[in-house]
Amino acid sequence: MLDVDLANLYKVETRVLKQAVRRNIKRFPEDFMFELTSDETASLRSQSVTLKRGQHSKYAPFAFTEQGVAMLSGILNSDYAIEVNIIIMRTFVQMRALMLTYKDLADKIKEMESNYDEKFAIIFNALKQLISGDHRKVIEGYRKKK
């Protein structure tokens, strides 16, 4: 997550969050938090269609991993920051569970696919495309068969 997004969640200014991180930099090794390169920052800015005056910092943003977000709770020590941190951590746990569910489903489909003949190939291909999030291919494939 980017520093600006976390600052919004914690209801603090981005500069305040960054100052707190810099004062406690030993708590944030490279696998917890890193500063975006100038190319990454430029790419991020180019994705924003309209830039509002004062909305984007002239400094490169910090990007936090899950562990870095967890570490923030120790340096942003307000009741609100603690509540927000708990919600963020629970969201990470739910995301991980969802990713495992999709992987388990894909593994089961692959196992089933090896047990059935070519008649079911269309069904297995559609299921794979749905899992990958490519719903348009499924619909187009169905329309072609009709």
Contact map, one row per residue, 1 for C-alpha under 8 A:
11101100000000000000000000000000000000000000000000000000000000111000100000000000000000000000000000000000000000000000000000000000000000000000000000
11111100000000000000000000000000000000000000000000000000000011110000000000000000000000000000000000000000000000000000000000000000000000000000000000
11111110000001001100000000000000000000000000000000000000000011110000000000000000000000000000000000000000000000000000000000000000000000000000000000
01111111000001000000000000000000000000000000000000000000000010000000000000000000000000000000000000000000000000000000000000000000000000000000000000
11111111100000000000000000000000000000000000000000000000000000000000000000000000000000000000000000000000000000000000000000000000000000000000000000
11111111110000000000000000000000000000000000000000000000000000000000000000000000000000000000000000000000000000000000000000000000000000000000000000
00111111111111001000000000000000000000000000000000000000000000000000000000000000000000000000000000000000000000000000000000000000000000000000000000
00011111111111000000000000000000000000000000000000000000000000000000000000000000000000000000000000000000000000000000000000000000000000000000000000
00001111111100000000000000000000000000000000000000000000000000000000000000000000000100000000000000000000000000000000000000000000000000000000000000
00000111111100000000000000000000000000000000000000000000000000000000000000000001100100000000000000000000000000000000000000000000000000000000000000
00000011111110000000000000000000000000000000000000000000000000000000000000000000000000000000000000000000000000000000000000000000000000000000000000
00000011111111011000000000000000000000000000000000000000000000000000000000000000000000000000000000000000000000000000000000000000000000000000000000
00000011001111111000000000000000000000000000000000000000000000000000000000000000000000000000000000000000000000000000000000000000000000000000000000
00110011000111111100000000000000000000000000000000000000000000000000000000000000000000000000000000000000000000000000000000000000000000000000000000
00000000000011111110000000000000000000000000000000000000000000000000000000000000000000000000000000000000000000000000000000000000000000000000000000
00000000000111111111000000000000000000000000000000000000000000000000000000000000000000000000000000000000000000000000000000000000000000000000000000
00100010000111111111100000000000000000000000000000000000000000000000000000010000000000000000000000000000000000000000000000000000000000000000000000
00100000000001111111110000000000000000000000000000000000000001000000000000000000000000000000000000000000000000000000000000000000000000000000000000
00000000000000111111111000000000000000000000000000000000000000000000000000000000000000000000000000000000000000000000000000000000000000000000000000
00000000000000011111111100000000000000000000000000000000000000000000000000110000000000000000000000000000000000000000000000000000000000000000000000
00000000000000001111111110010000000000000000000000000000000000000000000100100000000000000000000000000000000000000000000000000000000000000000000000
00000000000000000111111110000000000000000000000000000000000000000000000000000000000000000000000000000000000000000000000000000000000000000000000000
00000000000000000011111110000000000000000000000000000000000000000000000000000000000000000000000000000000000000000000000000000000000000000000000000
00000000000000000001111111110000000000000000000000000000000000000000000000100000000000000000000000000000000000000000000000000000000000000000000000
00000000000000000000111111111000000000000000000000000000000000000000000000000000000000000000000000000000000000000000000000000000000000000000000000
00000000000000000000000111111000000000000000000000000000000000000000000000000000000000000000000000000000000000000000000000000000000000000000000000
00000000000000000000000111111000000000000000000000000000000000000000001000000000000000000000000000000000000000000000000000000000000000000000000000
00000000000000000000100111111111100000000000000000000000000000000001001000000000000000000000000000000000000000000000000000000000000000000000000000
00000000000000000000000011111111110000000000000000000000000000000000000000000000000000000000000000000000000000000000000000000000000000000000000000
00000000000000000000000000011111110000000000000000000000000000000000000000000000000000000000000000000000000000000000000000000000000000000000000000
00000000000000000000000000011111110000000000000000000000000000001011000000000000000000000000000000000000000000000000000000000000000000000000000000
00000000000000000000000000011111110000000000000000000000000000011111100000000000000000000000000000000000000000000000000000000000000000000000000000
00000000000000000000000000011111111000000000000000000000000001111001000000000000000000000000000000000000000000000000000000000000000000000000000000
00000000000000000000000000001111111100000000000000000000000001110000000000000000000000000000000000000000000000000000000000000000000000000000000000
00000000000000000000000000000000111110000000000000000000000111100000000000000000000000000000000000000000000000000000000000000000000000000000000000
00000000000000000000000000000000011111111000000000000000000111100000000000000000000000000000000000000000000000000000000000000000000000000000000000
00000000000000000000000000000000001111111000000000000000000100000000000000000000000000000000000000000000000000000000000000000000000000000000000000
00000000000000000000000000000000000111111100000000000000000100000000000000000000000000000000000000000000000000000000000000000000000000000000000000
00000000000000000000000000000000000111111110000000000000000000000000000000000000000000000000000000000000000000000000000000000000000000000000000000
00000000000000000000000000000000000111111111000000000000000000000000000000000000000000000000000000000000000000000000000000000000000000000000000000
00000000000000000000000000000000000111111111100000000000000110000000000000000000000000000000000000000000000000000000000000000000000000000000000000
00000000000000000000000000000000000001111111110000000000000000000000000000000000000000000000000000000000000000000000000000000000000000000000000000
00000000000000000000000000000000000000111111111000000000000000000000000000000000000000000000000000000000000000000000000000000000000000000000000000
00000000000000000000000000000000000000011111111100000000000000000000000000000000000000000000000000000000000000000000000000000000000000000000000000
00000000000000000000000000000000000000001111111100000000000000000000000000000000000000000000000000000000000000000000000000000000000000000000000000
00000000000000000000000000000000000000000111111110000000000000000000000000000000000000000000000000000000000000000000000000000000000000000000000000
00000000000000000000000000000000000000000011111110000000000000000000000000000000000000000000000000000000000000000000000000000000000000000000000000
00000000000000000000000000000000000000000001111111100000000000000000000000000000000000000000000000000000000000000000000000000000000000000000000000
00000000000000000000000000000000000000000000011111100000000000000000000000000000000000000000000000000000000000000000000000000000000000000000000000
00000000000000000000000000000000000000000000000111110000000000000000000000000000000000000000000000000000000000000000000000000000000000000000000000
00000000000000000000000000000000000000000000000111111011000000000000000000000000000000000000000000000000000000000000000000000000000000000000000000
00000000000000000000000000000000000000000000000001111111000000000000000000000000000000000000000000000000000000000000000000000000000000000000000000
00000000000000000000000000000000000000000000000000111111000000000000000000000000000000000000000000000000000000000000000000000000000000000000000000
00000000000000000000000000000000000000000000000000011111100000000000000000000000000000000000000000000000000000000000000000000000000000000000000000
00000000000000000000000000000000000000000000000000111111100000000000000000000000000000000000000000000000000000000000000000000000000000000000000000
00000000000000000000000000000000000000000000000000111111110000000000000000000000000000000000000000000000000000000000000000000000000000000000000000
00000000000000000000000000000000000000000000000000000111111110000000000000000000000000000000000000000000000000000000000000000000000000000000000000
00000000000000000000000000000000000000000000000000000001111100000000000000000000000000000000000000000000000000000000000000000000000000000000000000
00000000000000000000000000000000000000000000000000000000111110000000000000000000000000000000000000000000000000000000000000000000000000000000000000
00000000000000000000000000000000001111001000000000000000111111000000000000000000000000000000000000000000000000000000000000000000000000000000000000
01110000000000000000000000000000001100001000000000000000101111100000000000000000000000000000000000000000000000000000000000000000000000000000000000
01100000000000000100000000000000111100000000000000000000000111110000000000000000000000000000000000000000000000000000000000000000000000000000000000
11100000000000000000000000000000111100000000000000000000000011111000000000000000000000000000000000000000000000000000000000000000000000000000000000
11100000000000000000000000000001110000000000000000000000000001111111100000000000000000000000000000000000000000000000000000000000000000000000000000
10000000000000000000000000000011100000000000000000000000000000111111100000000000000000000000000000000000000000000000000000000000000000000000000000
00000000000000000000000000000001000000000000000000000000000000011111110000000000000000001001000000000000000000000000000000000000000000000000000000
00000000000000000000000000000011000000000000000000000000000000011111111000000000000000000000000000000000000000000000000000000000000000000000000000
00000000000000000000000000010011100000000000000000000000000000011111111100000000000000000000000000000000000000000000000000000000000000000000000000
10000000000000000000000000000001000000000000000000000000000000011111111110000000000010000000000000000000000000000000000000000000000000000000000000
00000000000000000000000000000000000000000000000000000000000000000111111111000000000010001000000000000000000000000000000000000000000000000000000000
00000000000000000000000000110000000000000000000000000000000000000011111111100000000000000000000000000000000000000000000000000000000000000000000000
00000000000000000000100000000000000000000000000000000000000000000001111111110000000010000000000000000000000000000000000000000000000000000000000000
00000000000000000000000000000000000000000000000000000000000000000000111111111000110010000000000000000000000000000000000000000000000000000000000000
00000000000000000000000000000000000000000000000000000000000000000000011111111000000000000000000000000000000000000000000000000000000000000000000000
00000000000000000001100100000000000000000000000000000000000000000000001111111000000000000000000000000000000000000000000000000000000000000000000000
00000000000000001001000000000000000000000000000000000000000000000000000111111100110000000000000000000000000000000000000000000000000000000000000000
00000000000000000000000000000000000000000000000000000000000000000000000011111110110000000000000000000000000000000000000000000000000000000000000000
00000000000000000000000000000000000000000000000000000000000000000000000000011111110000000000000000000000000000000000000000000000000000000000000000
00000000000000000000000000000000000000000000000000000000000000000000000000001111111000000000000000000000000000000000000000000000000000000000000000
00000000010000000000000000000000000000000000000000000000000000000000000000000111111100000000000000000000000000000000000000000000000000000000000000
00000000010000000000000000000000000000000000000000000000000000000000000010011111111110000000000000000000000000000000000000000000000000000000000000
00000000000000000000000000000000000000000000000000000000000000000000000010011111111111000000000000000000000000000000000000000000000000000000000000
00000000000000000000000000000000000000000000000000000000000000000000000000000011111111100000000000000000000000000000000000000000000000000000000000
00000000110000000000000000000000000000000000000000000000000000000000000000000001111111110000000000000000000000000000000000000000000000000000000000
00000000000000000000000000000000000000000000000000000000000000000000110110000000111111111000000000000000000000000000000000000000000000000000000000
00000000000000000000000000000000000000000000000000000000000000000000000000000000011111111100000000000000000000000000000000000000000000000000000000
00000000000000000000000000000000000000000000000000000000000000000000000000000000001111111110000000000000000000000000000000000000000000000000000000
00000000000000000000000000000000000000000000000000000000000000000000000000000000000111111111000000000000000000000000000000000000000000000000000000
00000000000000000000000000000000000000000000000000000000000000000100010000000000000011111111100000000000000000000000000000000000000000000000000000
00000000000000000000000000000000000000000000000000000000000000000000000000000000000001111111110000000000000000000000000000000000000000000000000000
00000000000000000000000000000000000000000000000000000000000000000000000000000000000000111111111000000000000000000000000000000000000000000000000000
00000000000000000000000000000000000000000000000000000000000000000100000000000000000000011111111100000000000000000000000000000000000000000000000000
00000000000000000000000000000000000000000000000000000000000000000000000000000000000000001111111110000000000000000000000000000000000000000000000000
00000000000000000000000000000000000000000000000000000000000000000000000000000000000000000111111111000000000000000000000000000000000000000000000000
00000000000000000000000000000000000000000000000000000000000000000000000000000000000000000011111111100000000000000000000000000000000000000000000000
00000000000000000000000000000000000000000000000000000000000000000000000000000000000000000001111111110000000000000000000000000000000000000000000000
00000000000000000000000000000000000000000000000000000000000000000000000000000000000000000000111111111000000000000000000000000000000000000000000000
00000000000000000000000000000000000000000000000000000000000000000000000000000000000000000000011111111100000000000000000000000000000000000000000000
00000000000000000000000000000000000000000000000000000000000000000000000000000000000000000000001111111110000000000000000000000000000000000000000000
00000000000000000000000000000000000000000000000000000000000000000000000000000000000000000000000111111111000000000000000000000000000000000000000000
00000000000000000000000000000000000000000000000000000000000000000000000000000000000000000000000011111111100000000000000000000000000000000000000000
00000000000000000000000000000000000000000000000000000000000000000000000000000000000000000000000001111111110000000000000000000000001000000000000000
00000000000000000000000000000000000000000000000000000000000000000000000000000000000000000000000000111111111000000000000000000000000000000000000000
00000000000000000000000000000000000000000000000000000000000000000000000000000000000000000000000000011111111100000000000000000000000000000000000000
00000000000000000000000000000000000000000000000000000000000000000000000000000000000000000000000000001111111110000000000000000000000000000000000000
00000000000000000000000000000000000000000000000000000000000000000000000000000000000000000000000000000111111111000000000000000001001000000000000000
00000000000000000000000000000000000000000000000000000000000000000000000000000000000000000000000000000011111111100000000000000000000000000000000000
00000000000000000000000000000000000000000000000000000000000000000000000000000000000000000000000000000001111111110000000000000000000000000000000000
00000000000000000000000000000000000000000000000000000000000000000000000000000000000000000000000000000000111111111000000000010011000000000000000000
00000000000000000000000000000000000000000000000000000000000000000000000000000000000000000000000000000000011111111100000000000000000000000000000000
00000000000000000000000000000000000000000000000000000000000000000000000000000000000000000000000000000000001111111110000000000000000000000000000000
00000000000000000000000000000000000000000000000000000000000000000000000000000000000000000000000000000000000111111111000000000000000000000000000000
00000000000000000000000000000000000000000000000000000000000000000000000000000000000000000000000000000000000011111111100110010000000000000000000000
00000000000000000000000000000000000000000000000000000000000000000000000000000000000000000000000000000000000001111111100000000000000000000000000000
00000000000000000000000000000000000000000000000000000000000000000000000000000000000000000000000000000000000000111111100000000000000000000000000000
00000000000000000000000000000000000000000000000000000000000000000000000000000000000000000000000000000000000000011111111100000000000000000000000000
00000000000000000000000000000000000000000000000000000000000000000000000000000000000000000000000000000000000000001111111110000000000000000000000000
00000000000000000000000000000000000000000000000000000000000000000000000000000000000000000000000000000000000000000001111110000000000000000000000000
00000000000000000000000000000000000000000000000000000000000000000000000000000000000000000000000000000000000000000001111111000000000000000000000000
00000000000000000000000000000000000000000000000000000000000000000000000000000000000000000000000000000000000000001001111111110000000000000000000000
00000000000000000000000000000000000000000000000000000000000000000000000000000000000000000000000000000000000000001000111111111000000000000000000000
00000000000000000000000000000000000000000000000000000000000000000000000000000000000000000000000000000000000000000000001111111100000000000000000000
00000000000000000000000000000000000000000000000000000000000000000000000000000000000000000000000000000000000000000000000111111110000000000000000000
00000000000000000000000000000000000000000000000000000000000000000000000000000000000000000000000000000000000010001000000111111111000000000000000000
00000000000000000000000000000000000000000000000000000000000000000000000000000000000000000000000000000000000000000000000011111111100000000000000000
00000000000000000000000000000000000000000000000000000000000000000000000000000000000000000000000000000000000000000000000001111111110000000100000000
00000000000000000000000000000000000000000000000000000000000000000000000000000000000000000000000000000000000010000000000000111111111000000000000000
00000000000000000000000000000000000000000000000000000000000000000000000000000000000000000000000000000000010010000000000000011111111100000000000000
00000000000000000000000000000000000000000000000000000000000000000000000000000000000000000000000000000000000000000000000000001111111111101100000000
00000000000000000000000000000000000000000000000000000000000000000000000000000000000000000000000000000000000000000000000000000111111111100100000000
00000000000000000000000000000000000000000000000000000000000000000000000000000000000000000000000000000100010000000000000000000011111111000000000000
00000000000000000000000000000000000000000000000000000000000000000000000000000000000000000000000000000000000000000000000000000001111111000000000000
00000000000000000000000000000000000000000000000000000000000000000000000000000000000000000000000000000000000000000000000000000000111111100000000000
00000000000000000000000000000000000000000000000000000000000000000000000000000000000000000000000000000000000000000000000000000000111111111100000000
00000000000000000000000000000000000000000000000000000000000000000000000000000000000000000000000000000000000000000000000000000000110011111110000000
00000000000000000000000000000000000000000000000000000000000000000000000000000000000000000000000000000000000000000000000000000000000001111111000000
00000000000000000000000000000000000000000000000000000000000000000000000000000000000000000000000000000000000000000000000000000000100001111111100000
00000000000000000000000000000000000000000000000000000000000000000000000000000000000000000000000000000000000000000000000000000100110001111111110000
00000000000000000000000000000000000000000000000000000000000000000000000000000000000000000000000000000000000000000000000000000000000000111111111000
00000000000000000000000000000000000000000000000000000000000000000000000000000000000000000000000000000000000000000000000000000000000000011111111100
00000000000000000000000000000000000000000000000000000000000000000000000000000000000000000000000000000000000000000000000000000000000000001111111110
00000000000000000000000000000000000000000000000000000000000000000000000000000000000000000000000000000000000000000000000000000000000000000111111111
00000000000000000000000000000000000000000000000000000000000000000000000000000000000000000000000000000000000000000000000000000000000000000011111111
00000000000000000000000000000000000000000000000000000000000000000000000000000000000000000000000000000000000000000000000000000000000000000001111111
00000000000000000000000000000000000000000000000000000000000000000000000000000000000000000000000000000000000000000000000000000000000000000000111111
00000000000000000000000000000000000000000000000000000000000000000000000000000000000000000000000000000000000000000000000000000000000000000000011111
